[in-house]
């Protein structure tokens, strides 16, 4: 049932993608902000209580609903999976902005490309501006942001959907990701900084540790394997366990798989620069790179769908 639900949602989303503003996302924002207002006393302990209520409560509720759906029929359970996956998993949420920016750059319309990038990234980065970026940096930042979204909206959801029963995995992963970002957004003066979001940030690093490595592995298999493994190892060499945040692992593997510099200049130098091999030999992104990124993500998704289908068939036959 899981493989069928994933396939149907991917097809449905191509026909009718989830709008950026919808009641489900608005409800998640309202609940997360309400928990922060009522629990935030400035310490990680209060962040733990809020996290258990929001993420733990929603995951438990999804599990109960799934058990009830299964008690009725497998078709009702499949329908529930489809609804949850439709709002938590999606390629179009990153591939469509990619296309718009690529078209604008190809037409020499840098102002539109900047505007599209700013509108896209401001959904998660308040006050973001692309007004001073040149064309190559617009493309690079679009690629960087798109790959991070592909991991968190597609491959991370896919992993936890397989690990936990029914809709529990997607709800668990996406809400953990959302509150980790929501409760750690930049505080504007005169409000003092606090540690309310510390637990959400740290626990998500563990939740995302294995999915990020699976995403990196998928990119390596369907892209330049040697390049992806080399860049992955260079990134892995910085920091201890759980080590480098998932974002760096995913971007490092994608850079090697595509043979293109995806990270910013300073970050790329931190991980890759060494005497005689500055930048790990990665070329600069160009206007055609976004198409290659979308292709890489689709190939990786097809790979994991085939693996899941094979595992499902093996389970049915035993």
Secondary structure, DSSP 8 states (H G I E B T S, - for coil): -HHHHHHHHHHHHHHS---SS-HHHHHHHHHHHHHHHHH-SSSHHHHHHHHIIIIIHHHHHHHHHHHHHHHH-HHHHHHHHHHHHHHH--SHHHHHHHHHHHHHHHTT-HHHHHHHHHHHHTTTSTT---TT--HHHHHHHHHHHHHHHHIIIIIHHHHHHHHSSTTHHHHHHHHHHHHHHHTTS---TTS---STTHHHHHHHHHHHHHHHHHHHHHHHHHS-HHHHHHHHHHHHTSS-TT-S-HHHHHHHHHHHHHTB--S-HHHHHHHH--TT-GGGG-B---TTHHHHHHHHHHHHHHHHHHHHHHHHHHHHH-
